[in-house]
Amino acid sequence: MIAERFPGLLQLPVKERLLLAEELYDTVFQFGEPVVDDQIFKELQEGWAGYLKNPDAAVKWDDLKTRLASRNAWDRLDFSGGDSSAAVVCGK
């Protein structure tokens, strides 16, 4: 585990660790092409097709982050809209 090499990381508050994870993730796309395996690519294609089919079901990234940051957010997410591929996350 990489975190073992940086013991201070695990001492950060959860919000700071999430921000760090987001910042690290963002850097992946700054340097060359990202590596996306076939399964992830397939899921991205299905999500995009779901969005094209029903764009009103999309959730803005900032809105999703806010919902997930609240306590028990996973319990309150509503994926009951029928076609789960339509539950896509869109950028700003």
CORCOR-V772978 format. One record per run of one state. SS is the DSSP state (hx for helix, st for strand, lp for the rest). FROM is the first residue (numbers start at 1). TO is the last residue. If there is no record, write none. Layout:
BEGIN
[[SS & FROM & TO] [SS & FROM & TO]]
END
This chain:
BEGIN
[[lp & 1 & 1] [hx & 2 & 5] [lp & 6 & 6] [hx & 7 & 11] [lp & 12 & 13] [hx & 14 & 28] [lp & 29 & 37] [hx & 38 & 53] [lp & 54 & 54] [hx & 55 & 57] [lp & 58 & 58] [st & 59 & 60] [hx & 61 & 69] [lp & 70 & 72] [hx & 73 & 76] [lp & 77 & 83] [hx & 84 & 86] [lp & 87 & 88] [st & 89 & 90] [lp & 91 & 92]]
END
